[in-house]
Amino acid sequence: MADVPAATRIAHAAGWNQTETDWRILLRLAPETCFGLECDGGLAATTTAVCHGRMLAWIGMVLTDPAHRRRGYARRLMEHTLAALTHSQVAWIKLDATEMGAPLYRALGFQEECSVERWGRAGGDVQPARDLSWTDQLGLDLPAFGADRAPLLAMLAPLGAAALAGQGYAMTRPGAKAAYFGPCVSRSPEATQELLRWFLGRHPHAPVYWDLLPGNVEAVRLARACGFEPQRRLVRMVKAGRPGAAPLAHDDSQVFAIAGFEYG
């Protein structure tokens, strides 16, 4: 945990939204697969990998301090991370790649799966919404996401969570630049709309981010209707972690917001 302040500074230098809390969650979830590279006595680059059971590992926070870029640190950390995941026999490995990072990931054997987009909205008028409570609806998550990420969701829920029994759930957490909506898994646009109103009601005057899969056309429709605009596009990439792994079944039509580029 001693490197959290330095890691946070590197993330903020890149303009990312993650906070020290996000770093602490990652380190508690995956202490053996969060890696850093030091140079001149200080943290120069980072990579994290969270294993959602044995079916899926999610790589994130591939960052290099601006003063240490173009030295191959990201490649060295990625190769080290992939070796660790191969040793653990995880079936599949995924990540959300920026335009800058995508060529490296392709060279390491990742293939494109789909697009993922960040949408944003400035603070503004919010329609009244009922104060939704949190009840465990995480049984809805596995068939939508495709892997068991219950330990992650259990850590995110105390930061802000709401649920509609049998219909869906949503979470929120603070960010360095904007409040974050996600993850959100829902069985209908109507349930998602109510969860989104709950989220906006918690942050009526703050800028907010929503990372979604544009293939979910209902998510895009809701985002536009609620005043969100697209801000950046990444590409979701996947690589087999072990030969002959069974396909990872998931249902993106129920994923209305991802948990984050670093979480999946």
C-alpha positions as YAML, in Angstrom:
chain: A
units: angstrom
residues:
- id: 1
  name: MET
  ca: [0.00, 0.00, 0.00]
- id: 2
  name: ALA
  ca: [3.00, 2.30, 0.35]
- id: 3
  name: ASP
  ca: [3.04, 2.96, -3.41]
- id: 4
  name: VAL
  ca: [-0.62, 4.10, -3.56]
- id: 5
  name: PRO
  ca: [0.11, 7.86, -3.44]
- id: 6
  name: ALA
  ca: [2.75, 7.57, -6.18]
- id: 7
  name: ALA
  ca: [0.48, 5.35, -8.30]
- id: 8
  name: THR
  ca: [-2.34, 7.85, -7.91]
- id: 9
  name: ARG
  ca: [-0.09, 10.69, -9.04]
- id: 10
  name: ILE
  ca: [0.81, 8.73, -12.18]
- id: 11
  name: ALA
  ca: [-2.87, 8.10, -12.93]
- id: 12
  name: HIS
  ca: [-3.73, 11.76, -12.45]
- id: 13
  name: ALA
  ca: [-0.84, 12.82, -14.69]
- id: 14
  name: ALA
  ca: [-2.48, 10.72, -17.41]
- id: 15
  name: GLY
  ca: [-5.81, 12.46, -16.80]
- id: 16
  name: TRP
  ca: [-7.49, 9.33, -15.43]
- id: 17
  name: ASN
  ca: [-10.39, 9.36, -12.97]
- id: 18
  name: GLN
  ca: [-9.19, 6.74, -10.49]
- id: 19
  name: THR
  ca: [-8.60, 7.65, -6.84]
- id: 20
  name: GLU
  ca: [-6.51, 6.25, -4.02]
- id: 21
  name: THR
  ca: [-9.55, 4.21, -3.02]
- id: 22
  name: ASP
  ca: [-9.54, 2.46, -6.41]
- id: 23
  name: TRP
  ca: [-5.88, 1.60, -5.99]
- id: 24
  name: ARG
  ca: [-6.46, 0.23, -2.49]
- id: 25
  name: ILE
  ca: [-9.34, -1.93, -3.73]
- id: 26
  name: LEU
  ca: [-7.15, -3.33, -6.52]
- id: 27
  name: LEU
  ca: [-4.34, -4.13, -4.10]
- id: 28
  name: ARG
  ca: [-6.70, -5.83, -1.65]
- id: 29
  name: LEU
  ca: [-8.28, -7.87, -4.43]
- id: 30
  name: ALA
  ca: [-5.10, -8.90, -6.18]
- id: 31
  name: PRO
  ca: [-1.97, -8.34, -4.08]
- id: 32
  name: GLU
  ca: [-0.04, -10.98, -6.04]
- id: 33
  name: THR
  ca: [-0.83, -9.61, -9.52]
- id: 34
  name: CYS
  ca: [-0.54, -5.85, -9.08]
- id: 35
  name: PHE
  ca: [2.93, -4.88, -10.26]
- id: 36
  name: GLY
  ca: [5.07, -1.77, -10.28]
- id: 37
  name: LEU
  ca: [8.42, -0.91, -11.82]
- id: 38
  name: GLU
  ca: [10.77, 1.43, -10.01]
- id: 39
  name: CYS
  ca: [13.35, 3.74, -11.52]
- id: 40
  name: ASP
  ca: [15.68, 6.12, -9.70]
- id: 41
  name: GLY
  ca: [14.10, 5.20, -6.39]
- id: 42
  name: GLY
  ca: [10.53, 5.99, -7.38]
- id: 43
  name: LEU
  ca: [7.55, 4.30, -8.98]
- id: 44
  name: ALA
  ca: [7.76, 4.64, -12.76]
- id: 45
  name: ALA
  ca: [5.09, 2.29, -14.16]
- id: 46
  name: THR
  ca: [2.20, 0.08, -13.04]
- id: 47
  name: THR
  ca: [0.01, -2.78, -14.20]
- id: 48
  name: THR
  ca: [-2.80, -4.56, -12.34]
- id: 49
  name: ALA
  ca: [-4.63, -7.83, -12.96]
- id: 50
  name: VAL
  ca: [-7.72, -8.90, -11.03]
- id: 51
  name: CYS
  ca: [-8.80, -12.53, -11.37]
- id: 52
  name: HIS
  ca: [-12.56, -13.05, -11.39]
- id: 53
  name: GLY
  ca: [-12.42, -16.69, -10.40]
- id: 54
  name: ARG
  ca: [-10.50, -19.01, -12.73]
- id: 55
  name: MET
  ca: [-12.46, -18.00, -15.83]
- id: 56
  name: LEU
  ca: [-11.32, -14.41, -16.33]
- id: 57
  name: ALA
  ca: [-8.51, -12.02, -15.42]
- id: 58
  name: TRP
  ca: [-8.87, -8.30, -16.05]
- id: 59
  name: ILE
  ca: [-5.79, -6.18, -16.73]
- id: 60
  name: GLY
  ca: [-5.88, -2.49, -15.94]
- id: 61
  name: MET
  ca: [-3.93, 0.55, -14.78]
- id: 62
  name: VAL
  ca: [-1.23, 0.10, -17.41]
- id: 63
  name: LEU
  ca: [0.45, 3.41, -16.72]
- id: 64
  name: THR
  ca: [3.88, 4.94, -17.10]
- id: 65
  name: ASP
  ca: [4.97, 8.16, -15.47]
- id: 66
  name: PRO
  ca: [5.45, 10.82, -18.20]
- id: 67
  name: ALA
  ca: [9.10, 11.23, -17.23]
- id: 68
  name: HIS
  ca: [9.79, 7.54, -17.91]
- id: 69
  name: ARG
  ca: [7.89, 6.86, -21.11]
- id: 70
  name: ARG
  ca: [9.36, 5.28, -24.25]
- id: 71
  name: ARG
  ca: [11.65, 2.99, -22.28]
- id: 72
  name: GLY
  ca: [9.62, -0.19, -22.74]
- id: 73
  name: TYR
  ca: [8.36, -0.29, -19.16]
- id: 74
  name: ALA
  ca: [4.75, -1.00, -20.14]
- id: 75
  name: ARG
  ca: [5.81, -3.97, -22.29]
- id: 76
  name: ARG
  ca: [8.02, -5.37, -19.52]
- id: 77
  name: LEU
  ca: [5.20, -5.15, -16.97]
- id: 78
  name: MET
  ca: [2.65, -6.61, -19.37]
- id: 79
  name: GLU
  ca: [4.90, -9.55, -20.19]
- id: 80
  name: HIS
  ca: [5.48, -10.14, -16.48]
- id: 81
  name: THR
  ca: [1.74, -9.94, -15.78]
- id: 82
  name: LEU
  ca: [0.83, -12.32, -18.59]
- id: 83
  name: ALA
  ca: [3.42, -14.81, -17.36]
- id: 84
  name: ALA
  ca: [1.87, -14.70, -13.89]
- id: 85
  name: LEU
  ca: [-1.63, -15.20, -15.29]
- id: 86
  name: THR
  ca: [-0.47, -18.09, -17.47]
- id: 87
  name: HIS
  ca: [1.03, -19.72, -14.38]
- id: 88
  name: SER
  ca: [-2.30, -19.34, -12.56]
- id: 89
  name: GLN
  ca: [-4.11, -21.12, -15.42]
- id: 90
  name: VAL
  ca: [-6.80, -18.44, -15.82]
- id: 91
  name: ALA
  ca: [-8.95, -19.23, -18.85]
- id: 92
  name: TRP
  ca: [-9.31, -15.79, -20.43]
- id: 93
  name: ILE
  ca: [-7.63, -12.40, -20.11]
- id: 94
  name: LYS
  ca: [-9.30, -9.12, -21.04]
- id: 95
  name: LEU
  ca: [-8.57, -5.41, -20.94]
- id: 96
  name: ASP
  ca: [-9.92, -2.12, -22.23]
- id: 97
  name: ALA
  ca: [-7.28, -0.52, -24.44]
- id: 98
  name: THR
  ca: [-6.67, 3.12, -25.18]
- id: 99
  name: GLU
  ca: [-5.57, 4.11, -28.68]
- id: 100
  name: MET
  ca: [-2.03, 4.50, -27.34]
- id: 101
  name: GLY
  ca: [-1.96, 1.06, -25.73]
- id: 102
  name: ALA
  ca: [-3.74, -1.02, -28.38]
- id: 103
  name: PRO
  ca: [-0.68, -1.68, -30.62]
- id: 104
  name: LEU
  ca: [1.24, -3.16, -27.68]
- id: 105
  name: TYR
  ca: [-1.65, -5.43, -26.73]
- id: 106
  name: ARG
  ca: [-2.08, -6.65, -30.31]
- id: 107
  name: ALA
  ca: [1.63, -7.49, -30.38]
- id: 108
  name: LEU
  ca: [1.13, -9.52, -27.20]
- id: 109
  name: GLY
  ca: [-1.64, -11.60, -28.77]
- id: 110
  name: PHE
  ca: [-4.81, -9.76, -27.77]
- id: 111
  name: GLN
  ca: [-7.68, -9.50, -30.24]
- id: 112
  name: GLU
  ca: [-10.45, -6.95, -30.45]
- id: 113
  name: GLU
  ca: [-13.80, -7.96, -28.97]
- id: 114
  name: CYS
  ca: [-15.91, -4.78, -29.01]
- id: 115
  name: SER
  ca: [-15.84, -1.05, -28.39]
- id: 116
  name: VAL
  ca: [-16.31, 0.56, -25.00]
- id: 117
  name: GLU
  ca: [-17.09, 4.25, -24.63]
- id: 118
  name: ARG
  ca: [-16.92, 6.87, -21.92]
- id: 119
  name: TRP
  ca: [-19.89, 9.21, -21.82]
- id: 120
  name: GLY
  ca: [-20.03, 12.28, -19.61]
- id: 121
  name: ARG
  ca: [-22.44, 14.86, -18.35]
- id: 122
  name: ALA
  ca: [-21.95, 18.14, -16.51]
- id: 123
  name: GLY
  ca: [-23.99, 18.82, -13.39]
- id: 124
  name: GLY
  ca: [-27.52, 19.98, -14.09]
- id: 125
  name: ASP
  ca: [-31.20, 19.55, -13.41]
- id: 126
  name: VAL
  ca: [-32.22, 16.16, -12.06]
- id: 127
  name: GLN
  ca: [-35.72, 14.74, -11.84]
- id: 128
  name: PRO
  ca: [-36.76, 13.58, -8.36]
- id: 129
  name: ALA
  ca: [-36.08, 9.89, -7.76]
- id: 130
  name: ARG
  ca: [-36.91, 7.60, -4.90]
- id: 131
  name: ASP
  ca: [-34.11, 6.70, -2.56]
- id: 132
  name: LEU
  ca: [-33.36, 3.13, -3.54]
- id: 133
  name: SER
  ca: [-31.84, 0.83, -0.94]
- id: 134
  name: TRP
  ca: [-29.26, -1.88, -1.52]
- id: 135
  name: THR
  ca: [-30.27, -5.50, -1.42]
- id: 136
  name: ASP
  ca: [-28.03, -8.19, -2.83]
- id: 137
  name: GLN
  ca: [-28.95, -8.65, -6.49]
- id: 138
  name: LEU
  ca: [-25.54, -9.96, -7.52]
- id: 139
  name: GLY
  ca: [-27.04, -13.19, -8.80]
- id: 140
  name: LEU
  ca: [-27.96, -11.14, -11.85]
- id: 141
  name: ASP
  ca: [-24.32, -10.28, -12.48]
- id: 142
  name: LEU
  ca: [-22.72, -13.62, -13.39]
- id: 143
  name: PRO
  ca: [-24.79, -14.41, -16.51]
- id: 144
  name: ALA
  ca: [-24.42, -10.82, -17.73]
- id: 145
  name: PHE
  ca: [-20.69, -10.34, -17.10]
- id: 146
  name: GLY
  ca: [-19.65, -13.94, -17.67]
- id: 147
  name: ALA
  ca: [-17.43, -14.46, -14.63]
- id: 148
  name: ASP
  ca: [-17.79, -14.34, -10.86]
- id: 149
  name: ARG
  ca: [-16.72, -10.88, -9.70]
- id: 150
  name: ALA
  ca: [-18.54, -11.00, -6.35]
- id: 151
  name: PRO
  ca: [-15.42, -10.05, -4.32]
- id: 152
  name: LEU
  ca: [-14.99, -6.87, -6.39]
- id: 153
  name: LEU
  ca: [-18.67, -5.93, -6.14]
- id: 154
  name: ALA
  ca: [-18.64, -6.50, -2.39]
- id: 155
  name: MET
  ca: [-15.86, -3.93, -2.10]
- id: 156
  name: LEU
  ca: [-17.56, -1.41, -4.39]
- id: 157
  name: ALA
  ca: [-21.04, -1.64, -2.84]
- id: 158
  name: PRO
  ca: [-20.23, 0.34, 0.35]
- id: 159
  name: LEU
  ca: [-19.21, 3.31, -1.80]
- id: 160
  name: GLY
  ca: [-22.79, 3.56, -3.11]
- id: 161
  name: ALA
  ca: [-25.22, 0.96, -4.43]
- id: 162
  name: ALA
  ca: [-28.91, 0.55, -5.22]
- id: 163
  name: ALA
  ca: [-31.04, -2.34, -6.42]
- id: 164
  name: LEU
  ca: [-34.45, -3.21, -7.77]
- id: 165
  name: ALA
  ca: [-35.42, -6.70, -6.66]
- id: 166
  name: GLY
  ca: [-35.15, -9.16, -9.51]
- id: 167
  name: GLN
  ca: [-34.56, -6.38, -12.02]
- id: 168
  name: GLY
  ca: [-31.10, -4.94, -11.62]
- id: 169
  name: TYR
  ca: [-28.53, -3.06, -9.58]
- id: 170
  name: ALA
  ca: [-26.22, -0.07, -9.97]
- id: 171
  name: MET
  ca: [-23.23, 1.30, -8.10]
- id: 172
  name: THR
  ca: [-21.45, 4.61, -7.86]
- id: 173
  name: ARG
  ca: [-18.15, 5.83, -6.49]
- id: 174
  name: PRO
  ca: [-16.19, 9.07, -6.31]
- id: 175
  name: GLY
  ca: [-13.66, 9.96, -8.98]
- id: 176
  name: ALA
  ca: [-10.77, 12.37, -9.30]
- id: 177
  name: LYS
  ca: [-12.57, 14.25, -12.08]
- id: 178
  name: ALA
  ca: [-16.19, 13.05, -11.98]
- id: 179
  name: ALA
  ca: [-18.55, 10.82, -10.04]
- id: 180
  name: TYR
  ca: [-18.75, 7.39, -11.65]
- id: 181
  name: PHE
  ca: [-21.85, 5.42, -12.65]
- id: 182
  name: GLY
  ca: [-21.17, 1.71, -12.76]
- id: 183
  name: PRO
  ca: [-21.33, -1.15, -12.74]
- id: 184
  name: CYS
  ca: [-24.98, -1.44, -13.69]
- id: 185
  name: VAL
  ca: [-26.57, -4.72, -14.69]
- id: 186
  name: SER
  ca: [-30.26, -4.66, -15.51]
- id: 187
  name: ARG
  ca: [-32.90, -6.77, -17.20]
- id: 188
  name: SER
  ca: [-34.73, -3.81, -18.78]
- id: 189
  name: PRO
  ca: [-34.22, -0.20, -19.91]
- id: 190
  name: GLU
  ca: [-37.01, 0.84, -17.52]
- id: 191
  name: ALA
  ca: [-35.18, -0.54, -14.49]
- id: 192
  name: THR
  ca: [-31.95, 1.02, -15.71]
- id: 193
  name: GLN
  ca: [-33.62, 4.40, -16.04]
- id: 194
  name: GLU
  ca: [-34.76, 4.27, -12.42]
- id: 195
  name: LEU
  ca: [-31.28, 3.26, -11.27]
- id: 196
  name: LEU
  ca: [-29.77, 6.04, -13.34]
- id: 197
  name: ARG
  ca: [-32.13, 8.58, -11.77]
- id: 198
  name: TRP
  ca: [-31.02, 7.32, -8.36]
- id: 199
  name: PHE
  ca: [-27.40, 7.90, -9.36]
- id: 200
  name: LEU
  ca: [-27.98, 11.38, -10.77]
- id: 201
  name: GLY
  ca: [-29.96, 12.30, -7.68]
- id: 202
  name: ARG
  ca: [-26.88, 11.56, -5.58]
- id: 203
  name: HIS
  ca: [-24.70, 13.85, -7.74]
- id: 204
  name: PRO
  ca: [-27.07, 16.67, -8.89]
- id: 205
  name: HIS
  ca: [-24.40, 19.33, -9.38]
- id: 206
  name: ALA
  ca: [-21.33, 17.26, -10.16]
- id: 207
  name: PRO
  ca: [-19.83, 16.12, -13.47]
- id: 208
  name: VAL
  ca: [-20.42, 12.40, -13.97]
- id: 209
  name: TYR
  ca: [-18.94, 9.60, -16.09]
- id: 210
  name: TRP
  ca: [-20.68, 6.55, -17.51]
- id: 211
  name: ASP
  ca: [-18.64, 3.86, -19.33]
- id: 212
  name: LEU
  ca: [-20.86, 1.73, -21.55]
- id: 213
  name: LEU
  ca: [-20.74, -0.81, -24.34]
- id: 214
  name: PRO
  ca: [-22.08, 0.92, -27.47]
- id: 215
  name: GLY
  ca: [-23.38, -2.43, -28.71]
- id: 216
  name: ASN
  ca: [-26.03, -2.08, -26.00]
- id: 217
  name: VAL
  ca: [-28.25, 0.28, -27.96]
- id: 218
  name: GLU
  ca: [-30.61, 0.83, -25.04]
- id: 219
  name: ALA
  ca: [-27.73, 2.07, -22.90]
- id: 220
  name: VAL
  ca: [-26.77, 4.53, -25.64]
- id: 221
  name: ARG
  ca: [-30.36, 5.69, -25.98]
- id: 222
  name: LEU
  ca: [-30.68, 6.30, -22.24]
- id: 223
  name: ALA
  ca: [-27.36, 8.12, -22.10]
- id: 224
  name: ARG
  ca: [-28.42, 10.53, -24.84]
- id: 225
  name: ALA
  ca: [-31.87, 11.05, -23.31]
- id: 226
  name: CYS
  ca: [-30.30, 11.99, -19.97]
- id: 227
  name: GLY
  ca: [-27.89, 14.53, -21.41]
- id: 228
  name: PHE
  ca: [-24.73, 12.43, -21.61]
- id: 229
  name: GLU
  ca: [-22.34, 12.88, -24.52]
- id: 230
  name: PRO
  ca: [-19.59, 10.55, -25.77]
- id: 231
  name: GLN
  ca: [-16.10, 11.62, -24.71]
- id: 232
  name: ARG
  ca: [-13.67, 8.86, -25.66]
- id: 233
  name: ARG
  ca: [-13.62, 5.41, -27.18]
- id: 234
  name: LEU
  ca: [-11.54, 2.41, -26.17]
- id: 235
  name: VAL
  ca: [-11.44, -1.11, -27.52]
- id: 236
  name: ARG
  ca: [-12.13, -4.19, -25.40]
- id: 237
  name: MET
  ca: [-9.53, -6.87, -26.14]
- id: 238
  name: VAL
  ca: [-9.28, -10.53, -25.22]
- id: 239
  name: LYS
  ca: [-6.62, -13.23, -25.13]
- id: 240
  name: ALA
  ca: [-6.86, -16.91, -24.21]
- id: 241
  name: GLY
  ca: [-5.06, -17.62, -20.97]
- id: 242
  name: ARG
  ca: [-4.87, -21.37, -21.49]
- id: 243
  name: PRO
  ca: [-5.25, -23.51, -24.60]
- id: 244
  name: GLY
  ca: [-8.66, -25.01, -25.24]
- id: 245
  name: ALA
  ca: [-10.48, -22.82, -22.72]
- id: 246
  name: ALA
  ca: [-14.27, -22.96, -23.01]
- id: 247
  name: PRO
  ca: [-15.82, -19.81, -24.50]
- id: 248
  name: LEU
  ca: [-16.71, -17.14, -21.96]
- id: 249
  name: ALA
  ca: [-20.48, -16.67, -22.18]
- id: 250
  name: HIS
  ca: [-21.79, -13.21, -21.36]
- id: 251
  name: ASP
  ca: [-24.80, -11.04, -22.18]
- id: 252
  name: ASP
  ca: [-23.83, -7.47, -23.02]
- id: 253
  name: SER
  ca: [-27.49, -6.52, -23.49]
- id: 254
  name: GLN
  ca: [-27.81, -6.60, -19.68]
- id: 255
  name: VAL
  ca: [-24.60, -4.70, -19.00]
- id: 256
  name: PHE
  ca: [-25.68, -1.06, -18.95]
- id: 257
  name: ALA
  ca: [-22.50, 0.24, -17.33]
- id: 258
  name: ILE
  ca: [-19.14, -1.43, -16.83]
- id: 259
  name: ALA
  ca: [-17.38, -1.40, -13.47]
- id: 260
  name: GLY
  ca: [-14.47, 0.58, -14.91]
- id: 261
  name: PHE
  ca: [-11.68, 0.23, -17.42]
- id: 262
  name: GLU
  ca: [-9.53, -1.19, -14.60]
- id: 263
  name: TYR
  ca: [-12.16, -3.63, -13.30]
- id: 264
  name: GLY
  ca: [-14.14, -4.92, -16.29]
...
